[in-house]
Amino acid sequence: QVQVVESGGGLVQPGGSLRLSCAASGTTFSINAMAWYRRPLGKQRELVATITSGGSTNYADSVKGRFTISRDNAKNTMYLQMNSLKPEDTAVYYCKITMPLGGYWGQGTQVTVSS
């Protein structure tokens, strides 16, 4: 059974930094693309960043230059380094992994940017 677990969320002041982690377990298949999404309160879920198995990355315009996505294929783990955080980054952040058998989501981790 595939499990996807996010961690690293919390409360941070504007301008601060956080590092999110996403760990996948319960599979022997290779993970293809991995991605971070977020859903602000009362709004739709939006794509934040993606990374392929080869390390190619893509970012939403709203986070370019501030967020960095990375992964450790040996550990089936993905990261999101978030710098220069703004109040509008406040959301539940979700991890999604894509494998030959389909896509799997984590339960989400809350990020709150507030003074």
Helices and strands as residue ranges (DSSP letters): E 3-7, E 10-12, E 18-25, E 34-39, E 46-51, E 57-59, E 67-72, G 73-75, E 77-82, G 87-89, E 91-99, E 102-105, E 109-113
